[in-house]
Every structure is written in structure tokens, then in C-alpha cells.
């Protein structure tokens, strides 16, 4: 457990559910700067829902009372233009796009500043476990705080920008134009060579300029130095975002193991 202060009366609970990870964070009711982060060690032989049940039995952090509970879910996301979104159609549209999620609950996160809605899935059994323990927990796509913050950041300067967020064995690649996504996709990345291939492919696909535009990377970047050096052979402006510097040395950036999307949620909001 990593913490930056003792928490007497936690008010907010954030549950982050990754593809192969589970963690909990609490926020002090008296001071939003007092945050405790606890990764949960999964039993790989049982489902995520079963792990969640075990966590409710074993973890003290889940036995407290909370005014608000937020669940960040890392699952495949379908982007729908906000003007075309209909909640009663989201399930059919999602299942048409992604196979194998017929037994999942389909939910969404509205991104008004990006003029779109992120539709994603939550395992039905997992959602039932959480709903049984908390009243009206809110569910959001885990990547949403990163999308919104880096969209604001993209206005700095006049150069085009492409962003890559590495986490949970994947790479989220996205860029913006006129308050909308210009590109948004996710790639499985086993190593830095995969990252190099996909980034250069996307760069060429959306027509960015090697001499003028910028690539920004953040998160658990595999072989970061090698990947940066290889990218710089083709692109003039390649940057690695340092959360501590970017977030003005916020205390959350010093908590070991905290994912960048959770840091962004605490510092910049949903």
C-alpha cells in the first residue's frame, strides 16, 4: 500500500478495473489532496468478478462507507458522435462492433468537450458484485480523463500532435482536430518494436508531418529510451510526458504504481 497521508474518514472510493489488474483509491473527505492507493493482487485462476468478491471480504478499504463510488473500467471503447448517440441503441451498436460481449453490460461516458460518447462494456457479474455493495456507483471509461486532459493540452502551440498512452499491455493512440477526435484506436503492444511499428503507421495514415508535428508518449512505455531513439530517426519532435512535471509535482505523481489515467482523474477530474 502506498499513501501520502493517514486517512481518517474516506469519502470517495475509486475502483480501477484493468484487463489484468484491480486497484482501489480513497480520498479524504476533509482534504482532496490526501489520497491512498492500494493495488489488489489478483488470483489468476478465477474471474475478475470472483476476485472482486474476495476483495470485498478481505480488503478493509472496501468495508468503509463512501459518499461517492467511481468505477474506472478499461475495456474496448466505441466512439459515437454526440449528435448520433441514442442510449436505447448503444447495446446493439456495441455488440455489432465488438464480438464476445453479449453477456456484458453496455454503458457509456459522455465527453461533451470532444463532441462524442464513449460506449464501453462491464462484465455483468462484476457489475452485480459492485452494485450489491454500493448505492449508485458511477462507471466511466478508464481512458476518459486522459482523453479530456490531453485534448486541452493539444491547444498548446500550433503544431499537430499525436498522443500515445501505454498501459495494461496496450497502446492507446489518439489525436484531435476541431474539438473532435481526428484519430482514436488501441493496439496490443508486446514490446517496443510493436509500438514503433504502430506509431509510424498511424503517423503516416493521418498525414502528420515528420519535420513539423509532434508525438507525445506517456505511461508504461516499453524500452522507453530505445523506442524514443528509434522514433527520432523518422520524426523530429518526439516527447515523453513526465507526470510529475506536467502536474506541477502533485502528490499523486509520487505514489508508486498509480496508472497515469488515475493520476489524471485526481489532478484534472473526469
ABEGO torsion letter per residue (X at the ends): XBBABBBABBABBBBBBBAABBBBBBBBAABAABBBBBBBBBBAABBAAAAAAAAAAABAAAABBBABBBBBBBBBBBBBBAAABBAAAAAAAAAAABBGAAABBBBBBBBAAAGBBBBBBBBAAAAAAAAAABBGBBBBBAAAAAAAAAAAAAABEABBBBBBBBBGGBBBBBBBBGGBBABBBBBBBABAAAAAAAAAAAAAAAGBBAAABBBBBBEBBBGAAAAAAAAAAABABBBBBBAAAAAGGBAAAABBGBBAAAAAAAAAEX
